[in-house]
């Protein structure tokens, strides 16, 4: 493909609109040509800001000669079908997490890519592009921490309307950590336990314990209605040291007798740098004819662990995590 990469965006909600804004203002080599959303007026507003046009349907957008690559930011239940449609059209896609609502649907996307013989879908696990997380992984890989033993994770939202059920908290919010821990440690989750101190009503917060194939453990606290703001933390504890994400606030204030730093209001603000880096990397890879980020296999594995997590939350006991065999397409260095 040749620059500029002509991008179509499916979904003009908060995430889709932010991706359009980032692609238009902060990612060289890309231009947004088509936008689709069930809310036609919303799609029109977002498309006009980017100088693009409204597509009559998601299928029309994917098949358009004016679209080289696709961002999927529509409701979760649509992700798998749209990802498969992009594969069949031979167009690179960035699919927001989760890849699918079930592991079986995610496996269907994997199978479509394997049949096509090339990687075309990147899953939106943007934490892999966050400068803090990247540095944390580099620190661990350097050996200065020794062997990783424990990873502690905190994931809090001020409030959430999308993760409105106990299972939804696992599949819609915790799924970020389910991917991040595996990526940080270059390892797979083989067991999971999920509990909540709330017995009646929405089980929020939730605390998960992940068992890794290599023997390490990880804790994940997810609190989607914490009230005070958006707060993400991660610490890796090794045999010779620890490393943790540093606070992201650049300014500390002393006002009305209180000293402190501002807490981000939502994930878009907190991970703004990560989204820019993610979209930039995706555009560069798409111009080269493929993708080079979190794969459909990574998305499938996260779905598998999430399903086991939902079962653990429901049953109150540890659940083993298994999966289908990994295809050669997703072996390190393959399919690029």
N, C-alpha and C positions, 0 to 999 in steps of 0.2 A: 504494500500500500504506500501511497505518497501523501505527505503532509499537505494541507491539514487533514487530520483524521476526522471524518464526518460522523458524528456521534448522534445516535437516537436514544432518548431517555424514556423509559416506560415507568410511569409513576411521577406525579408532580406534587406529592406531599412534602413534608418537612425535609426528608432525606433526599428525595429526588430533586427538589428545588435547590437544595444546598449543593448537590453535585453539579447541577447546571451552572450555578453561580461560580463554583470553583473552576470548572472546565473553561468557562468563558473568561474569567479574570486572572487565573493563576496557573494555568497549564498550557504552556506553549505547544503548538502543533496540533491543537484540537479545536473543532468548532461544532456547536450543537445545531443540528439541522432539523430534527424532528422531536416532538414531545407528545406523548400520549398519556391521558388520564381519563378515568370515567367521568370526572368532573371537567367538562369541556371548558368552562370559563377559567378554571384554575390552570388547565393545560395552556390555554391561550395566554394568560398572564405570564407564565413561566417561559413559554416559547418566545414571546415578544421581547422579553428582557435579554434573550440570547440572540435575537435576530433569526430565530428558526420558525418553523411552521408546525401546526397541530396535525397529528396523524389521526385518521378516523378510527384506527384500532391498533392494538399491540401487534397483531399479525401483519397489518399493512406496514407498520413502522419497521419491523424486522425484515420484511421483504423489499423495502424501498431501495431503489437504485441510488437514492441520496443519502443512504446510511451505510457506513463501512463497519461500524461496531456499535454495540448496544450496552447501555447501563440499565440493569433491572432493579428498580427501586419501588416496585408495586407491592401489594400485600403478600405476606409470606406464602399463602396458599397457591399463589400463581407462579412462584419461582421455578419450580421444576419444569412445568410445561413450557415456560418461556425460554429457559435455558436449553432445553432439548430443541426448541424451534430455532434458536441461534446456531446450535451445532449443525442442524440439518441445512441451514442456510449458509454454513461455512463462515459465519461472522463471529469474531471475538466478542466476548461478553464479560462484563463485571456484574456479578449477581450479588446483591446485598445478602447478608446472612439472615436467616439460615438458608442453606441451599434448597431445602425442602422442609415440609412439615413432618415427614416421617423418614426413617432410614430407608425404607423400601423405595420411596419416591426419589431419594437422593441417589440410591443405587441405580435407578433408571437413567439418571443423568450420566453417571459414570459409564454405564453400558453404552450409551449413545456416543460418548467420546471415544471409547475403545473401538466401537464399530467404525467411527470416522477415522481412527488412526492418528489423531492429533489432539492436543490440549487446546481448547477454545474458550473455556469458562474459568474465570477467576472468581473466587468467593471473597466477599467483602469483610474479611477479618482484618480490619485496618490497624489493629494493635501491633501487628507485625511490622508496620511502617512507622509507628510512633518513635520519636527519637529516644525517649526514655527506655522503652522496652527493647529497642535495638541495642542500646548501650548496655542494658542489663544482660542481654544474651551474649554480647561480645565479652563482657566481664566474666561471665561463667565459662565461656569457651576458652578464655585465656589461661585458665587453670588456677588463678589466684585464690579462688574460693575453695579449692580442693574438689571433692566429690559432692554433688548436690544431694542433700538429705531431705529437706523440707522446702516447700514453696507455699508462702502465705499470700492469699489474695483477698482483697476487699473490693466490692462493686456496689455502690450505693447511688440511687437516684432520689431526687427530691420527691417525685411522684411519677407514676406510670399508669397510662390507660391501656397500653398494648400488652403488658404482662399482667393480666388481671385475674389469673387463676394460678393455683399452685403449680400445675404442670407447665403453664405458660411462662412462669418465672424461670424454670429450668431451660425450656426450649427457646425462649426469646431473649433472656438476659444472661443467665449463667453460661450459655453456649459459647460466649466469648472466652471465658476462662477455660472451658473445656478444650478449646483449640489452643489458647495461649500457653497453657502449662505444657502440653504435648510439644509445641514448637520450641519453647524455651529449653526443655530438657532433651529434645530430639528423642522422644520416647513415646510409648503408647499407654493410655489408661486401660487397666485390666480389671479394675473393680471400683465401685462407687457406693457411697452411703450418703443420703440426703435427709436432714432433719430440720424441724422448725420448732421454736418455743411456743408458737401459736397453735392452740388445739382447736379452737372454734373460729370459723371465718377464713379469710385469706391467710395461708401459711407464709407469712412475710414478717421478718427475714427468714432466710434459709441458710443452713450451714452444710456444706458438702465436704466429704473426705474422699480424695482420689488416691487410688493405689496405682503406681506406675510399674510397668514391666521390669524396669531396672531396679526396683526396690524403694525408690523415693516415695514420699507422701506429699500430698498437697491439700491445703484447706482453702475453701472458697466460701466467703460470706457474701450473700447477695441480699440486699435490702432495697427493694424498688420504691418504697414510700418512706424514705428516711427523713424527709421534710426539709433538711437544711441545705441541700444542694447536691451536685453531682461530684462524687468522690471515688477515685480509683487508686488502689495501692497494691504493691507487689513487693515481696521480699523473698530472696533466695538464700537459704541457710545451707552453707557447705561445711565440710570437715575442717577447713582452715580459715573460714571467714564468712561474712554475709554481705549482701548487696541489695539495695532497695531503690525503688523509684524515688527521686527527690521531689519535694513540693514544686508545683509548676508556677505558682504566683511570682511575678517579678517585683511586686511592690508590697511593702508592709506599711500599714497606717496606724496612727495613734489618734483616735477621734473620740471625743466625749468620754474620756477615761478608759477606753478600750483599745488594746493593741492587737492587731491581727492582720490576716490576709483574706482576700475575697475567695470564695469558693465558686467554681463555675456553676452556671445554672442548668446546663444540660450537656449531653455528650458531644454535640456538634461544636460547641465552644471549646470543651476540654480537649478534644482530639482534632482540632482544626489543622494542625501541622501534619498529623497522620493522614487525614483525608487528602490533603494536597499531595503528599508524597505517594500515597496509594494510587491516586488518579494519574499522576505524572508517570509512574512506573507502568501502569496499565496502558496508557496511550503510547508510550515508547515501544512496548512489546507488541501492541496491536499493529503499529506501523510496520513492524517486522514480520507480521503475519500470524501472531499467536498470543499467548499470555505467559507471564513469568511471575506468578505469585501463588497464594494459597489455591490449591487445586480442588477439583470436584471430589477427589479422594479425601482431602482434608475436610471438606464439607460433609461428606458421607460419614467419616469417622466421628465428627462432632455430633452428627445426628444420632449415631449408634450409642454414643456415651450418654447423650441427653435422654434417649428413650430408657436406658438403664437407670438414669437418675430419676426419671418420673416413676418408674417401677419401685425404686428404693424409697422415694418419698411416700408413695402409697402404701407399701408393705411394711415400712419401718425397719427393713433389714438390708444388709449389703447385697448388691447385685453384681454378678460377674459381667464383664464386657467382652463380647466377641464380635467378629465381623466376617464378611466374605474375604477371600484371599485378595491381596492387593495385586492388580494387574501390572504387567511390565511397563505399561505406559506411564505409571506413576513412580517408577523406581527413580532414585536420585540421578539427575542428569538426563533423564529420558524425556522424549516428547516435546522438547522445546523448539 
